Amino acid sequence: MATITAALVKELRDKTGAGMMDCKQALNETAGDMEAAVDWLRKKGLSKAAKKAGRVAAEGLIGAIVEGAKGVLVEVNSETDFVARNDQFQGLVKMIGQVALHSGTTDVEAIKAAKVGSATVETAISEAIATIGENMTLRRAAALSVGQGVVASYLHNAVTDGLGKLGVIVALESTGQADELTALGRQIAMHIAATNPAALDAAGLDPEVVRREKDVLADKYRQQGKPDNVIEKIVESGLKTYYKEVCLLEQAFIHDSGKSVAQAVKEAEGKVGGPVKITGFVRYALGEGIEKQESDFAAEVAAAAGQG
């Protein structure tokens, strides 16, 4: 039998917002399996925030570099937000973005090994650490490109051109006017920043995620005593609703909620001057998935003053 620790219970509570005793029961019922426990709470209607992402605590900047039909996103982390406002750090992030764009790789180790003049990116990062006095890491990079068309970008909470706390790039394939296409792409990128879709369409969703969603829906209504034939229809309807929530093309467009993103793109084709196809997107939120150790600032100050 799995040992259910207090830390495990707290982690589940942070993920779901459910009560401590409910979280403990869920973990006991699922032999300590975190994902299964989340589903158990959802089926019981006890999860208040089943879709809540992990706490974001890492600092630094997201860099978005686009040139015509290609673009990249990079995330470079630092220990504090003060460093994100440092000109040297900002220059470092932009330089790393340029290297990622022109090197043709998004592999972090390959980018770090790439040359900038006579030195490598890794050396540039080390020198910045030595000068600024704070640890920094290149965490990840992503790239998009199209044969014809544009890659557009949007940065939320931008601190300067091309740098911010949340970045999106989106690839639009089209033979239409580049300026109109870029304007449309920026609107779509803003939409992606706001709604955080899981995939372009239903075909792009992780099959395991879809299976879990179906199981949660089915079990919820099975517990209410619904017959299987009714449950099947409810699940089918529920999945359609789910797709409208998490698939970009089916989401209600934030700039005109009366249309889906797919409909908005179709209507824009006249202005662009040709068919438009969204071929991909990437959304980076600073520090997502990284949890920083919490600290008691007052205690730290007292300790530094020799009082703790």
Disulfide bonds with the S-S distance in Angstrom:
none
